[in-house]
Each structure stands twice: as structure tokens, then as C-alpha cells.
Amino acid sequence: MLEHFFQCPHCWEEISMLLDTSVTSQTYVEDCEVCCNPIEIKPQFDKNELQEFMAISLEQ
């Protein structure tokens, strides 16, 4: 697992999430720990190292 810090696309607060480095390409939805709005998370890994990370706002 890797702790990754990024800015919420809704409230712009810095938050962190634990990412599973064993799965090369992932897409899932998590709620922001500050504003509770949904964020689509898209990390990509190569040899357990983070290569790309996207956090996309999901409008309600």
C-alpha cells in the first residue's frame, strides 16, 4: 500500500488515500474525507511504483 497526497477537486483541501500498488491500472470512487463529495480515482503503477494519478470530480 502507498499513501498518496493530493488536492480534492471539489474543496481543494489536501487529502490522502492509501493506494494498492499490486494492481497496475485501477479506477474507483472514494469520498473526500473533508467535504464528502465523490472523487473518481485513477492510479496507474509500473513495478509497484506510481506512474500516473488522476482525481476527477464527480458532480452530484
Beta strands, then each sheet from edge to edge (+ up, - down):
strand 1: 2-7
strand 2: 14-19
strand 3: 28-31
strand 4: 38-46
strand 5: 49-57
sheet 1: 1+ 2-
sheet 2: 3+ 4- 5+
end
